[in-house]
Amino acid sequence: MNTSERTARALLRVQRASIEEVEAVERLRQSVSRAVRSGASWAQIATHLGVTERAARRRFGSPPAPEDQTTLF
């Protein structure tokens, strides 16, 4: 195998890993959403993620509804 073939294979592995990462992030988001809907607390979710409750809420929590957001005007 020559250098260009090794490079092409290496780049395909990079691309495959990138796709797998996106898929894993989506699976995690869906899993957290299901856990919330099933009654899990943010503290429980945070424990299983290995992060603080605040970090879990920031990453996976729903944004506030438009009527709950503070306006500047």
Secondary structure, 3 states (H helix, E strand, C coil): CCHHHHHHHHHHHHHHHHHHHHHHHHHHHHHHHHHHHCCCCHHHHHHHHCCCHHHHHHHHCCCCCHHHCCCCC
